[in-house]
Amino acid sequence: MIEKVGVIGAGQMGSGIAQVCAVAGLSVAISDINAEQLAKSLANIAKNLDRQIAKGKLTEPEKDAAMARIATSTDLSIFKDSDLVVEAATESEDVKRLILKALVPNLPPKAMIATNTSSISITRLAASTDRPEKFIGMHFMNPVPVMQLVEIIRGIATDDDTFQSIKALTARLGKTAAIAEDFPAFIVNRILLPMINEAVYTLYEGVGGVEAIDTAMKLGANHPMGPLELADFIGLDTCLSIMQVLYEGLADSKYRPCPLMVKYVEAGWLGRKVGRGFYDYSGPTPRPTR
Ligand SMILES: NC(=O)c1ccc[n+]([C@@H]2O[C@H](COP(=O)([O-])OP(=O)(O)OC[C@H]3O[C@@H](n4cnc5c(N)ncnc54)[C@H](O)[C@@H]3O)[C@@H](O)[C@H]2O)c1
């Protein structure tokens, strides 16, 4: 039974995962290399829980109890009692491999490891640990507290106990699981990211401006968000990494990342999380940048 969950990476996803675990009654330890990010994460979780109180979905004592279940540290030794650690750091295979290597000596032998990667091979990441049979993909969607789905991906060595434990945890968090095989970007992003990439090509080639493209897909295809708005929401660095994994992993030119997406990432215009992407978020309402 999983009772103590660790989360590595206190960004948009790590914070959300920590929040849903704490609200579900689990004890949560969060680690990030950036101490400021840990403080920001706690503040964000508190703000989200306040919003739930305002909507009548949570009580003040429930919020206090959930916040009291969360501990943070920049030191990986915070995971010494964890039953499960969910890795939710930056979408880079090199970064994740280094994290996993450093994590293993800080874990009890029983601990399972899940990665929230959007695209990278579970089997390859598992090989960076001493326990590939206890390693699995647990792919939450953004924003975690709102989105219903968790994609579960077994690596080649993942054992059935680990798979069943993660399925049970997914249900305990009130989420629905979809099981995917270990192929680049799994199910959701294999389908979603090429559409976002195509929207960026549509912008790059001048077929439409930012607003026209998003309006077209919202009103013409009944999508709740336009693809460029969604790209900003996901983070353009994450979108680009996923496209690179698809391009390299499936060796098909149809996955070539749009040069404009590359440029935006090089400029540091990573989307909502930094205040600018295809939209500028510095004013009261987002302004299209093209
Ligand atoms: N953004 C999305 O929509 C989305 C959805 C599902 C899954 N994911 C996946 O979740 C993961 C995190 O994405 P995000 O959007 O939260 O990114 P983010 O940029 O918001 O957060 C990443 C965090 O990782 C931390 N980090 C980087 N290197 C680290 C290290 N060595 N040790 C500890 N922490 C480190 C950073 O300081 C940052 O706080 C990625 O694998 C991404 O693909 C993202």
The ligand as an ORCA input file, in Angstrom:
! r2SCAN-3c Opt
* xyz 0 1
  N       3.491     20.703    -18.893
  C       2.649     19.747    -19.200
  O       1.579     19.999    -19.752
  C       2.988     18.307    -18.879
  C       1.964     17.344    -18.892
  C       2.285     16.018    -18.555
  C       3.594     15.686    -18.245
  N       4.569     16.653    -18.244
  C       5.932     16.251    -17.888
  O       6.168     16.597    -16.550
  C       7.563     16.904    -16.372
  C       7.693     18.303    -15.765
  O       7.048     19.248    -16.606
  P       6.580     20.677    -16.045
  O       5.634     21.227    -17.037
  O       6.203     20.570    -14.624
  O       7.972     21.484    -16.166
  P       8.454     22.777    -15.323
  O       9.469     23.436    -16.185
  O       7.269     23.548    -14.843
  O       9.141     22.110    -14.022
  C      10.291     21.349    -14.056
  C      10.931     21.413    -12.675
  O      12.028     20.475    -12.634
  C      13.022     21.054    -11.834
  N      14.307     20.395    -12.085
  C      15.095     20.504    -13.181
  N      16.210     19.754    -13.012
  C      16.114     19.176    -11.787
  C      16.959     18.309    -11.036
  N      18.119     17.916    -11.512
  N      16.542     17.917     -9.810
  C      15.363     18.319     -9.315
  N      14.522     19.151     -9.976
  C      14.903     19.567    -11.197
  C      13.023     22.521    -12.236
  O      13.678     23.333    -11.251
  C      11.521     22.799    -12.335
  O      11.000     23.252    -11.105
  C       8.207     16.749    -17.748
  O       8.736     15.440    -17.858
  C       7.027     16.946    -18.668
  O       7.202     16.335    -19.919
  C       4.285     17.955    -18.541
*
